[in-house]
Amino acid sequence: MMQLRSYETIKNDKDEKVKANFSDPFRLNECHDEAMGMVFNLAVQRLNKGEPPCEFSWFVTGSGGRFEQGPISDQDHGIVYATSNRSNDDYFSELGKEISLGLNIVGYPYCQGNVMSSNPLWCKSLDGWKQQLQAWMKEASWESVRNLQIFYDARTLKGDDFLVRDLKDVFYEYQKQHPSLLKRFMENVKHIKNGVGPLGQLIVEEHGTKEGSINLKYTAFLPYVNAVRLLAIKEGLYETSTIERMNRLARMNGYNPVLRESRKYFMTLLKYRNSLYKAETYDDTHYLSVKELSKEEKKEIKRILKDGKKLHHYVSNLLMR
């Protein structure tokens, strides 16, 4: 493994590449993958306990798992490893803490929901993960369903992907035998924030530092992401990005008509979000100032918001029958 100098070096390199590639969603996410991969490698070196002692997967989830990170992105990640024993448990626990520390230094803020490898809930052996998934599915509380949806977007960044796929198979088998779980998922995400008012106006923040801006995360991204994720769960897909899931679903009977326009709108939405590359904090990347948009851009945003809501309602009606 190449000797890496410091997390600060990785941060400087990452910041330069993000600035140079913010307008290309695909290349931007490649830059994030490269930076996070280097953080993992340096974390292993700094642990000074040799290479991982057994097969493992370090996975990213959230926007990273879906390959949809903006210029600034927080942490969402976990670890699954093949064999639990005292030595392995200690190794991956320490590694998870070092990874989270390193990512924060490199510019990926700590996850407010604590979805990080430093949290024992997200760092377990394969058997431990299987037990946890079963417990979440059986309980199906709001928090458990939220954790299942977060896990479903997991994408292996370092290690062996078959471990994550094995866990998703557990997920699929349970869902086939308990179809009511999908309805529970839908209930968790059925409420969406309106972005277009009854008179066709964009609904913006009325107070505070975000006054005059629309929250793209809650009015636009989540309706698309949540709806497409639920269709992907229903059909047992392994793809994690919303666009790849749309592409697969569109080739299945019945989905192409409803997804045809949505794919185009979602790609446009990614570009709008990436236009916020000058944002200073992770929270700032969710807000788009309406006053800075042209008349045509405002119309385009409205079309995106309306289509996302339409797709969300379609999936809700499909699953709640």
RATA-V129987 format. One record per helix or strand. SS is the DSSP state (@ for helix, = for strand). FROM is the first residue (numbers start at 1). LEN is the number of residues. If there is no record, write none. Layout:
((SS FROM LEN) (SS FROM LEN))
This chain:
((@ 7 15) (@ 25 23) (= 56 5) (@ 62 4) (= 77 5) (@ 86 21) (@ 120 3) (= 123 3) (@ 126 14) (@ 142 11) (= 155 5) (@ 161 17) (@ 180 10) (= 196 1) (= 202 1) (= 213 3) (@ 216 20) (@ 242 9) (@ 256 19) (@ 283 4) (= 287 3) (@ 290 3) (@ 295 25))
